[in-house]
Structure formats: structure tokens, C-alpha cells
């Protein structure tokens, strides 16, 4: 799924990930979201997740959100129907990325939803195998793979996946995503600069500045921290959150052997 939500599948949407040739997967690993060129003093990008209403999604975009998240996990209080997700996607400007959040869904189901809902990319927030990530990338769907501190896949397993970007959070809630649990962001700081990172978990207008300083992410993801109730965004809080991101201070971390050359500057994930 490329810029503007145009679907460019390289295999049929009804196929299974086992249908993708291994050689093709290996050849296609360098696609997706991996452009990490930095611009001077650029703040991390912002993804507002768990949108369920068109007007709130549009308001988030108008305030400067780079991406919005649409949750397709039935137990979540932020679950959105395919039809509503499609309406939200069609209402947003081309430059705002539409990210579908899935938890252990079959390959064919993810492909079908991405096509219908005009998604730019998908976030896999469960225990999906590396082959699933690779197959989706080869099918033209950029993937954000979630990694966790307290459950699998752990942060240490990042090397098993070849996703376009990685969402980093604690994984301590009962329901994946939107648990609102803060954690010691510096625990995962060694990943910043080595892989494209989106920091999530308990972020709010009050603490996102400190989180950015401690971790140094390419992007930040917020859900419950800007809500009036699950699935309903408080636009005043959204504005405060985006302002806090833009005003956050950046620590200059030591150079990391094997890390990217622009380590001290956030890269662009949603581009």
C-alpha cells in the first residue's frame, strides 16, 4: 500500500503468505518505509491511533498528525468497522497515512481489509511470524511490526523481522494497544538509531516531551492519552500533544556502531 492509499498488490489478495516465493521475499526487503534521511531540527512524526469517527480523524489531520490508526481487533473498545474505516480514509488528505492495526489476523484477511479501507500500511500488533511480515511487504503492503518489553515478540527479536518500521511499547495491558500504561522508555533506547522506531505506550501531552528526550524515536504513537473515552478523541488534548512533540528537546546520543549516520535526528516513517 503506497502513498495516498493506492493499492499496488504484487500478489492476489486472496492468497496466503505461503504463496509468496521465498526468493521474491528476499529480493523485496528494501522497500516500504525505510527512508531515514533527516532534516535539521525536525521533530518526530505523530500517529494518532484508535480513530472511530470521521470528524475527529479530519481534525487530527488538520492539527498536523502524520498518520492515523484504525483498529481492526474485535476485543478492542476502539474497534472500527471496515465501512467506517473506508469513510475515514477517504476523508483524509493524501499526505496523512492510514494505518490498519491487526492482531494475529490471517494474511488474506489483512490484504482484503487493506484494499477495501485504502490503507497505506498495516501495523501487526500480535505474534505474527517473520514470514507474514515479509509476505505483506512483497505484496506491496508496508508493515509496522510491534515489539514489546514484557511479552513476545521482545525488543531483542527485532532482528527476526524485516519490517518497514517498528512500534515499541511495554505490552503490559490486557488488550493489545491503547492500554495507557507508561513505562521506562529509556529501556528500549538502544534501538533508536538502529531501526525506524515508533514509541508508544502511556504517552500524553504531559509526558511525551520526556519520552522523546529519553528514547529519541522517529515517531510517537498516542491513543488513550488524548481521549475523552475509548475511541473518542479530545481534540484539545490532540492539539496539546502535537504541540508538545514539536517543542520537545532532543538528546544527542553517542554514536552507535552499525547505526544510521543521522542517528541524532528523527527519520521519516510516514512519507
For each residue, the residues with C-beta under 8 A, 3 or more apart:
1: 5 6 7 8 114 119 120 121 122 140 141 142
2: 6 8 120 140 142
3: 6 94 95 120 271
4: 94 120
5: 1 89 94 98 118 119 120
6: 1 2 3 118
7: 1 114 115 118 140
8: 1 2 140
9: 12 13 111 115 139 140 141
10: 24 138 139 140
11: 15 19 20 138 139
12: 9 15
13: 9 108 111 112 115
14: 108 111 112
15: 11 12 19 20 107 108 111 139
16: 19 106 107 108
17: 20 107 131 132 134 135 136
18: 131 135
19: 11 15 16
20: 11 15 17 24 25 134 135 138 139
21: 24 25
22: 25 26
23: 26 27
24: 10 20 21 27 28 138
25: 20 21 22 28 29 131 134 135 137 138
26: 22 23 29
27: 23 24
28: 24 25 31 134 137 138
29: 25 26 134 137 162
30: 34
31: 28 34 137 142 164
32: 121 137 142 143 163 164 165
33: 121 142 144 164 165 196 269 270 271
34: 30 31 164 165 196
35: 267 268 271
36: 196 218 260 262 267 268
37: 262 267 268
38: 42 262 265 266 267
39: 42 265
40: 265
41:
42: 38 39 265 266 268
43: 212 245 246 248 266
44: 199 212 217 218 219 220 245 248 266
45: 66 67 218 219 220 266 268 269 270
46: 64 65 66 67 219 220 222 241 242 245
47: 65 66 67 68 69 97 99 198 219 220 221 222 270
48: 51 60 65 67 68 69 221 222 223 226 233 238
49: 68 69 71 78 99 101 177 178 200 221 222 223
50: 69 71 76 78 177 178 223 224 227 230 231 233
51: 48 56 57 60 68 69 70 78 80 88 233
52: 56 78 79 80 84 231 232
53: 56 57 88 231 232 233
54: 57 58 84 87 88 91
55: 58 59
56: 51 52 53 59 60 232 233 235
57: 51 53 54 60 61 68 88 91 92
58: 54 55 61 62 91 92
59: 55 56 62 63 233 235 238
60: 48 51 56 57 63 65 68 233 235 238
61: 57 58 64 65 68 92 93 96
62: 58 59
63: 59 60 235 238 239 242
64: 46 61 242 246
65: 46 47 48 60 61 68 96 238 242
66: 45 46 47 96 97 219 270
67: 45 46 47 48 96 97 98 99 120 219 270
68: 47 48 49 51 57 60 61 65 88 92 96 97 98 99
69: 47 48 49 50 51 99 100 101 123 221 223
70: 51 80 85 88 89 98 99 100 101 117 119
71: 49 50 76 78 79 80 101 177 178
72: 79 80 82 85 100 101 102 105 113
73: 76 79 101 102 103 125 175 176 177
74: 79
75: 79 175
76: 50 71 73 79 175 176 177 178
77: 175 178 230 231
78: 49 50 51 52 71 177 178 223 230 231
79: 52 71 72 73 74 75 76
80: 51 52 70 71 72 84 85 88
81: 84 85
82: 72 85 86 113 116 117
83: 86 87
84: 52 54 80 81 87 88
85: 70 72 80 81 82 88 89 98 100 113 117
86: 82 83 89 90 116 117 118
87: 54 83 84 90 91
88: 51 53 54 57 68 70 80 84 85 91 92 98
89: 5 70 85 86 92 98 117 118 119
90: 86 87 118
91: 54 57 58 87 88
92: 57 58 61 68 88 89 96 98
93: 61 96
94: 3 4 5
95: 3
96: 61 65 66 67 68 92 93 270
97: 47 66 67 68 120 121 270
98: 5 67 68 70 85 88 89 92 117 118 119 120
99: 47 49 67 68 69 70 119 120 121 122 123 144
100: 69 70 72 85 110 113 114 117 119 121 122 123
101: 49 69 70 71 72 73 122 123 125 177
102: 72 73 105 109 110 113 122 123 124 125 126
103: 73 124 125 126 176
104: 126 127 128
105: 72 102 109 110 113
106: 16 109 110
107: 15 16 17 110 111 132 135 136
108: 13 14 15 16 111 112
109: 102 105 106 112 113
110: 100 102 105 106 107 113 114 122 124 136 141
111: 9 13 14 15 107 108 114 115 136 139 141
112: 13 14 108 109 115 116
113: 72 82 85 100 102 105 109 110 116 117 119
114: 1 7 100 110 111 117 119 122 141
115: 7 9 13 111 112 118
116: 82 86 112 113
117: 70 82 85 86 89 98 100 113 114
118: 5 6 7 86 89 90 98 115
119: 1 5 70 89 98 99 100 113 114 122 141
120: 1 2 3 4 5 67 97 98 99 142 270
121: 1 32 33 97 99 100 141 142 143 144 164
122: 1 99 100 101 102 110 114 119 136 141 142 143 144
123: 69 99 100 101 102 143 144 145 146 167
124: 102 103 110 128 132 133 136 143 144 145 146 163
125: 73 101 102 103 146 167 176 177
126: 102 103 104 146 176
127: 104 152 153
128: 104 124 132 133 145
129: 132 133
130: 133 134 160 161 162
131: 17 18 25 134 135
132: 17 107 124 128 129 135 136
133: 124 128 129 130 136 137 143 145 161 162 163
134: 17 20 25 28 29 130 131 137 138 162
135: 17 18 20 25 107 131 132 138 139
136: 17 107 110 111 122 124 132 133 139 141 143
137: 25 28 29 31 32 133 134 141 142 143 162 163 164
138: 10 11 20 24 25 28 134 135
139: 9 10 11 15 20 111 135 136
140: 1 2 7 8 9 10
141: 1 9 110 111 114 119 121 122 136 137
142: 1 2 31 32 33 120 121 122 137 164 165
143: 32 121 122 123 124 133 136 137 163 164 165
144: 33 99 121 122 123 124 163 164 165 166 167 198 269
145: 123 124 128 133 153 161 163 165 166 167
146: 123 124 125 126 153 166 167 168 169 171 176
147: 153 154 155 157 158 166 167 168
148: 151 152 153 154 155 168 169 170 171
149: 154 155 169 170 171 172 183 187 188
150: 170 171 172
151: 148 154 171
152: 127 148 157
153: 127 145 146 147 148 157 160 161
154: 147 148 149 151 157
155: 147 148 149 158 168 188 191
156:
157: 147 152 153 154 160 161
158: 147 155 161 166 191 195
159:
160: 130 153 157
161: 130 133 145 153 157 158 166
162: 29 130 133 134 137
163: 32 124 133 137 143 144 145 166
164: 31 32 33 34 121 137 142 143 144 196 269
165: 32 33 34 142 143 144 145 195 196 197 198 218 219 269
166: 144 145 146 147 158 161 163 191 195 196 197 198
167: 123 125 144 145 146 147 197 198 200 221
168: 146 147 148 155 188 191 197 198 199 200 201 215 217
169: 146 148 149 183 199 200 201 221
170: 148 149 150 181 183 201 202
171: 146 148 149 150 151 176
172: 149 150 179 181 183
173: 176 177 178 179 180 181
174: 179
175: 73 75 76 77 178 179
176: 73 76 103 125 126 146 171 173
177: 49 50 71 73 76 78 101 125 173 200 223
178: 49 50 71 76 77 78 173 175 223 224 230
179: 172 173 174 175 201 202 224
180: 173 202 223 224 225
181: 170 172 173 201 202
182: 201 202 203 207
183: 149 169 170 172 187 201 202
184: 187
185: 188 189 199 210 211 214 215
186: 189 214 215
187: 149 183 184
188: 149 155 168 185 191 192 197 199 215
189: 185 186 192 214 215 216 253
190: 194 256
191: 155 158 166 168 188 194 195 197
192: 188 189 197 215 216 217 218 253 263
193: 216 253 256 259 260 263 264
194: 190 191 256 258 259 260
195: 158 165 166 191
196: 33 34 36 164 165 166 218 267 269
197: 165 166 167 168 188 191 192 215 217 218 219
198: 47 144 165 166 167 168 217 218 219 220 221 269
199: 44 168 169 185 188 203 211 212 215 217 219 220 221
200: 49 167 168 169 177 203 220 221 222 223
201: 168 169 170 179 181 182 183
202: 170 179 180 181 182 183 207 225
203: 182 199 200 207 208 211 220 221 222 225 241
204: 207 208 222 225 226 237 241
205: 208 225 226 237 240 241 243 244
206: 244
207: 182 202 203 204 210 211
208: 203 204 205 211 212 220 222 225 241 244 245 248
209: 212 213 244 245 247 248 249
210: 185 207 213 214
211: 185 199 203 207 208 214 215 217 220
212: 43 44 199 208 209 215 216 217 220 245 248 249 250
213: 209 210 216 248 249 250 251
214: 185 186 189 210 211 251
215: 168 185 186 188 189 192 197 199 211 212
216: 189 192 193 212 213 250 251 253 264 266
217: 44 168 192 197 198 199 211 212 220 266
218: 36 44 45 165 192 196 197 198 266 267 268 269
219: 44 45 46 47 66 67 165 197 198 199 266 269 270
220: 44 45 46 47 198 199 200 203 208 211 212 217 245
221: 47 48 49 69 167 169 198 199 200 203
222: 46 47 48 49 200 203 204 208 225 226 241
223: 48 49 50 69 78 177 178 180 200 226 227
224: 50 178 179 180 227 230
225: 180 202 203 204 205 208 222 237 241
226: 48 204 205 222 223 233 234 237 238 240 241
227: 50 223 224 230 231 232 233 234 237
228: 232 233 234
229: 232
230: 50 77 78 178 224 227
231: 50 52 53 77 78 227
232: 52 53 56 227 228 229
233: 48 50 51 53 56 59 60 226 227 228 237 238
234: 226 227 228 237 238
235: 56 59 60 63 238 239
236: 239 240
237: 204 205 225 226 227 233 234 240 241
238: 48 59 60 63 65 226 233 234 235 241 242
239: 63 235 236 242 243
240: 205 226 236 237 243 244
241: 46 203 204 205 208 222 225 226 237 238 244 245
242: 46 63 64 65 238 239 245 246
243: 205 239 240 246 247
244: 205 206 208 209 240 241 247 248
245: 43 44 46 208 209 212 220 241 242 248
246: 43 64 242 243
247: 209 243 244
248: 43 44 208 209 212 213 244 245
249: 209 212 213
250: 212 213 216 264 265
251: 213 214 216
252: 264
253: 189 192 193 216 256 263 264
254:
255: 259 263
256: 190 193 194 253 259 263
257:
258: 194
259: 193 194 255 256 263
260: 36 193 194 263 267
261:
262: 36 37 38 265 267
263: 192 193 253 255 256 259 260
264: 193 216 250 252 253
265: 38 39 40 42 250 262
266: 38 42 43 44 45 216 217 218 219
267: 35 36 37 38 196 218 260 262
268: 35 36 37 42 45 218 271
269: 33 45 144 164 165 196 198 218 219
270: 33 45 47 66 67 96 97 120 219
271: 3 33 35 268
